[in-house]
Amino acid sequence: MMLRDAVNDYIAWRQAHGAKFDTGAYLLHRFLKHVGGSAGCDAVSQAHVLDFLAGQGSLTRYRANKYSVLAGFYRYAISRGYVIRSPLPARDEEPNRPRSSSPYVYSRNELQRLFDAIDVSRQGSIQLDADTLRTLLQLLYGAGLRFGEAQRLTLDDVDLPDALLTIRHTKFYKTRLVPVCRQLADALKTYAARRAQRPFPKGTASTFLANRDGTPLAQSTAAHAFTKLLKEAGIEGRNDKRRAPCLHSLRHAAAVHRLESWYRQGADVQRLLPTLSTWLGHTDLNGTRIYLSMTPELLHQASVRFDAYVNGGGNHE
């Protein structure tokens, strides 16, 4: 069987079983281009695979991602009889993937500086105005949304009377309801009144967040505007092995600040983690537990709780 046909079959199979598989499909098409899609499945050698995995630069986690996608494809290809064996090297022969950098978490002071700088940073803007950028940031931080989730919110998805957001088409194909606090609900009502003065190209199915002409926000436009805002607020990435600050960092800050508040209140954080996980739209707790060790404040609060536990003779309330 031709490699191209086998790859296309696998992509269709993954997507038919509910996976978006966008990144996997992209990597497999890169693999096709690298080795030649007109080749037969059994014509791919380990040398071809190793050359594709190595790439052109230094070792990054990207190599591990490529290996994982190819491993899934070849398991499928072997099960269908397209190939006899996988040309991938054994997993224990692969170099250890570099440790991922920690996400950037804005301090509360930095958040205040960001919001204070919005009006100045958006002066002279053509499409994405200050009101829309402010509301976007409020949704990412106040509701813990991913950018795409906020971007896709429609007028029908924003229930202002009940202060409830319906998040559809999530990262894991699930729909969830996100209640919002009174402060954020009031901000959304204020924005909704201004949004009503703009076009609704799809009626109530139009996006809640919109440019001046009623069109949906583009990720590239929002990212460019946020980069300008970071500069205006005097927030720069630090050379401390953290990722550079970005829009998605607002979601990380939302999770970390919630955990810090729970610790200060003396709440049972382990019991509340599933609640936070559901709020963030994680499929399991592994994606949420990473936030427990992300800031000095969390480590301090955990230490305080542990000391109280020890000094109290092991009575943990």
C-alpha positions as CSV (number, residue, x, y, z in Angstrom):
1,M,0.0,0.0,0.0
2,M,1.2,3.5,-0.7
3,L,2.3,5.4,2.3
4,R,0.1,8.4,1.4
5,D,-3.0,6.2,1.4
6,A,-2.1,4.6,4.7
7,V,-1.6,8.0,6.4
8,N,-4.8,9.4,5.0
9,D,-6.7,6.2,6.2
10,Y,-5.2,6.6,9.7
11,I,-6.0,10.3,10.0
12,A,-9.6,9.6,8.9
13,W,-9.8,6.8,11.4
14,R,-8.6,8.9,14.3
15,Q,-11.0,11.8,13.4
16,A,-13.9,9.4,13.0
17,H,-13.3,8.2,16.6
18,G,-13.7,11.7,18.0
19,A,-10.1,13.1,17.9
20,K,-9.5,16.5,16.3
21,F,-6.0,15.2,15.5
22,D,-5.0,18.5,13.8
23,T,-1.4,18.4,15.1
24,G,-1.0,14.7,14.4
25,A,-2.3,15.1,10.8
26,Y,0.1,18.0,10.3
27,L,3.1,16.0,11.5
28,L,2.1,13.0,9.4
29,H,1.9,15.2,6.3
30,R,5.3,16.6,7.1
31,F,6.5,13.0,7.3
32,L,5.0,12.2,3.9
33,K,6.8,15.2,2.4
34,H,10.0,14.2,4.0
35,V,10.1,10.6,2.9
36,G,7.9,10.9,-0.3
37,G,4.3,10.0,-0.2
38,S,4.4,7.9,-3.3
39,A,6.7,5.3,-1.6
40,G,5.2,2.1,-0.4
41,C,4.6,1.7,3.3
42,D,7.4,-1.0,3.6
43,A,9.9,1.2,1.8
44,V,10.4,3.5,4.8
45,S,13.6,2.7,6.6
46,Q,14.7,3.5,10.1
47,A,17.3,5.9,8.5
48,H,14.3,7.8,7.0
49,V,12.6,8.0,10.3
50,L,15.7,9.0,12.3
51,D,16.4,11.8,9.8
52,F,12.8,13.1,10.2
53,L,12.9,12.9,14.0
54,A,16.3,14.7,14.2
55,G,15.1,17.7,12.2
56,Q,17.4,20.7,11.7
57,G,17.9,22.2,15.2
58,S,18.7,21.2,18.7
59,L,16.8,18.7,20.7
60,T,13.3,19.9,21.8
61,R,10.1,18.3,22.9
62,Y,9.0,18.5,19.3
63,R,11.0,15.3,18.6
64,A,9.1,13.4,21.2
65,N,5.8,14.6,19.7
66,K,6.9,13.4,16.2
67,Y,7.9,10.0,17.7
68,S,4.5,9.6,19.5
69,V,2.5,10.4,16.3
70,L,4.5,8.0,14.2
71,A,4.3,5.3,16.8
72,G,0.5,5.6,16.7
73,F,0.4,5.5,12.9
74,Y,2.7,2.4,12.7
75,R,0.6,0.6,15.4
76,Y,-2.4,1.2,13.1
77,A,-0.5,0.3,10.0
78,I,0.7,-3.1,11.4
79,S,-2.8,-3.9,12.7
80,R,-4.2,-3.4,9.2
81,G,-1.4,-5.3,7.5
82,Y,0.0,-2.3,5.7
83,V,3.5,-3.0,7.1
84,I,5.1,-5.9,8.8
85,R,7.1,-4.0,11.3
86,S,7.7,-0.5,12.5
87,P,10.8,1.4,11.3
88,L,10.9,3.5,14.5
89,P,13.8,3.0,16.9
90,A,12.9,1.5,20.3
91,R,11.5,4.1,22.7
92,D,14.3,3.5,25.2
93,E,16.8,4.3,22.4
94,E,15.3,7.8,22.0
95,P,16.9,10.7,23.8
96,N,15.1,12.0,26.9
97,R,12.9,14.9,26.1
98,P,13.9,18.3,27.5
99,R,12.0,19.4,30.6
100,S,9.1,21.7,29.7
101,S,9.4,25.3,30.8
102,S,7.0,26.4,33.5
103,P,4.2,28.7,32.3
104,Y,4.3,32.4,33.1
105,V,2.0,33.4,36.0
106,Y,1.1,37.1,36.2
107,S,1.2,38.6,39.7
108,R,-1.8,40.5,40.8
109,N,0.2,43.7,40.4
110,E,1.0,42.8,36.8
111,L,-2.6,42.1,36.1
112,Q,-3.6,45.5,37.4
113,R,-0.9,47.1,35.2
114,L,-2.2,45.2,32.2
115,F,-5.8,46.4,32.7
116,D,-4.7,50.0,33.4
117,A,-2.7,50.1,30.1
118,I,-5.5,48.8,27.8
119,D,-6.9,52.2,26.8
120,V,-3.5,53.7,26.0
121,S,-2.4,50.6,24.1
122,R,-5.5,50.6,21.9
123,Q,-5.5,54.3,20.9
124,G,-5.8,54.5,17.1
125,S,-6.8,50.9,16.7
126,I,-8.8,50.1,13.6
127,Q,-10.6,46.9,14.5
128,L,-9.8,45.5,18.0
129,D,-10.8,48.3,20.4
130,A,-10.1,48.7,24.1
131,D,-13.5,47.5,25.2
132,T,-13.2,44.2,23.3
133,L,-9.6,43.6,24.4
134,R,-10.5,44.3,28.0
135,T,-13.5,41.9,27.9
136,L,-11.3,39.2,26.3
137,L,-8.8,39.5,29.1
138,Q,-11.6,39.4,31.7
139,L,-12.9,36.2,30.3
140,L,-9.5,34.5,30.1
141,Y,-8.7,35.4,33.7
142,G,-12.1,35.7,35.3
143,A,-13.5,32.6,33.8
144,G,-10.3,30.7,33.1
145,L,-11.1,30.2,29.4
146,R,-8.8,29.3,26.6
147,F,-8.5,31.9,23.9
148,G,-10.4,29.8,21.4
149,E,-13.2,29.2,23.9
150,A,-13.6,33.0,24.4
151,Q,-13.2,33.7,20.7
152,R,-16.0,31.2,19.8
153,L,-18.5,32.4,22.4
154,T,-21.7,33.5,20.7
155,L,-24.5,35.8,22.0
156,D,-26.5,32.6,22.7
157,D,-23.7,31.2,24.8
158,V,-23.6,34.2,27.2
159,D,-26.5,34.0,29.7
160,L,-26.3,37.4,31.3
161,P,-29.4,37.0,33.7
162,D,-28.0,33.8,35.2
163,A,-24.3,34.8,34.9
164,L,-23.5,31.6,33.0
165,L,-21.3,30.8,30.0
166,T,-21.8,27.8,27.7
167,I,-18.4,26.7,26.4
168,R,-18.8,24.6,23.2
169,H,-16.3,22.9,20.8
170,T,-13.6,22.7,23.6
171,K,-10.2,21.2,23.2
172,F,-11.7,17.7,24.1
173,Y,-15.0,18.0,22.2
174,K,-17.0,18.5,25.4
175,T,-19.4,21.2,26.3
176,R,-19.3,22.7,29.8
177,L,-21.1,25.4,31.8
178,V,-19.0,28.1,33.5
179,P,-20.6,30.3,36.1
180,V,-19.1,33.7,36.5
181,C,-18.8,36.0,39.5
182,R,-21.0,39.1,39.9
183,Q,-18.1,41.4,39.0
184,L,-17.4,39.6,35.7
185,A,-21.1,39.3,35.0
186,D,-21.5,43.1,35.4
187,A,-18.5,43.7,33.0
188,L,-20.1,41.3,30.4
189,K,-23.4,43.2,30.7
190,T,-21.6,46.5,30.1
191,Y,-19.8,45.1,27.0
192,A,-23.0,43.5,25.7
193,A,-24.6,46.9,25.6
194,R,-21.8,48.2,23.5
195,R,-21.6,45.1,21.4
196,A,-25.3,45.7,20.5
197,Q,-24.2,48.7,18.5
198,R,-22.2,46.5,16.2
199,P,-23.3,44.3,13.3
200,F,-24.6,40.8,14.0
201,P,-23.7,38.9,10.8
202,K,-25.2,35.6,12.1
203,G,-27.9,37.0,14.4
204,T,-27.7,35.6,17.9
205,A,-25.1,33.0,16.6
206,S,-22.7,35.9,16.0
207,T,-19.7,36.0,18.3
208,F,-20.0,37.8,21.6
209,L,-16.5,39.3,21.2
210,A,-16.3,41.2,18.0
211,N,-14.3,43.7,16.1
212,R,-15.7,47.1,15.3
213,D,-17.3,45.8,12.1
214,G,-18.9,42.8,13.9
215,T,-16.4,40.2,12.6
216,P,-14.9,37.6,15.0
217,L,-11.6,38.2,16.6
218,A,-8.6,36.7,14.8
219,Q,-6.0,35.0,17.1
220,S,-3.1,36.8,15.3
221,T,-4.7,40.2,15.8
222,A,-5.4,39.5,19.5
223,A,-1.9,38.2,20.0
224,H,-0.4,41.3,18.3
225,A,-2.5,43.6,20.5
226,F,-1.5,41.7,23.6
227,T,2.2,42.0,22.8
228,K,1.8,45.7,22.5
229,L,-0.2,45.8,25.8
230,L,2.6,43.9,27.6
231,K,5.1,46.4,26.4
232,E,2.9,49.3,27.5
233,A,2.5,47.7,30.9
234,G,6.2,47.1,31.3
235,I,5.9,43.3,31.5
236,E,8.7,41.4,29.9
237,G,9.7,37.8,29.8
238,R,12.4,37.0,32.4
239,N,15.3,34.7,31.9
240,D,14.2,32.3,34.6
241,K,13.3,29.3,32.5
242,R,9.7,30.3,32.4
243,R,7.8,30.6,29.1
244,A,7.3,34.1,27.8
245,P,4.1,35.9,29.1
246,C,1.2,35.6,26.6
247,L,-2.6,35.6,26.5
248,H,-2.7,31.9,27.7
249,S,-0.8,32.9,30.8
250,L,-4.0,34.6,32.0
251,R,-5.6,31.2,32.3
252,H,-2.6,29.9,34.3
253,A,-2.8,32.9,36.6
254,A,-6.5,32.3,37.1
255,A,-5.9,28.7,38.3
256,V,-2.9,29.6,40.5
257,H,-4.6,32.5,42.2
258,R,-7.6,30.4,42.9
259,L,-5.4,27.8,44.6
260,E,-3.6,30.5,46.6
261,S,-6.9,31.8,47.8
262,W,-8.0,28.4,48.9
263,Y,-4.8,27.8,50.8
264,R,-5.1,31.1,52.6
265,Q,-8.7,30.3,53.5
266,G,-7.5,27.0,55.0
267,A,-9.7,25.0,52.5
268,D,-9.1,21.3,51.6
269,V,-7.3,22.0,48.4
270,Q,-7.0,18.3,47.4
271,R,-10.7,17.9,47.7
272,L,-11.4,21.0,45.7
273,L,-9.0,20.1,42.8
274,P,-11.7,18.2,40.9
275,T,-13.8,21.4,41.0
276,L,-11.0,23.5,39.6
277,S,-10.3,20.8,37.0
278,T,-13.9,20.9,35.8
279,W,-13.9,24.7,35.7
280,L,-10.9,24.7,33.5
281,G,-12.2,22.0,31.3
282,H,-9.5,19.4,32.0
283,T,-10.2,15.8,31.2
284,D,-8.4,14.6,34.3
285,L,-6.5,15.9,37.4
286,N,-3.1,15.6,35.8
287,G,-3.5,18.8,33.9
288,T,-4.6,20.6,37.1
289,R,-2.1,19.3,39.7
290,I,0.8,21.1,37.9
291,Y,-0.5,24.3,39.3
292,L,0.2,23.1,42.9
293,S,3.9,23.8,42.6
294,M,3.9,26.8,40.3
295,T,4.5,29.8,42.6
296,P,6.4,30.6,45.8
297,E,3.0,31.7,47.3
298,L,1.6,28.2,46.8
299,L,4.7,26.5,48.3
300,H,4.6,28.9,51.3
301,Q,0.9,28.3,51.9
302,A,1.4,24.5,51.7
303,S,4.3,24.8,54.2
304,V,2.1,26.8,56.6
305,R,-0.6,24.1,56.4
306,F,2.0,21.3,57.0
307,D,3.5,23.1,60.0
308,A,0.0,23.6,61.5
309,Y,-0.6,19.9,60.9
310,V,2.6,18.8,62.6
311,N,2.3,21.3,65.5
312,G,-1.3,20.3,66.1
313,G,-0.3,16.7,66.6
314,G,-1.5,15.5,63.2
315,N,-5.1,16.9,63.5
316,H,-5.8,18.3,60.0
317,E,-9.1,20.1,59.7
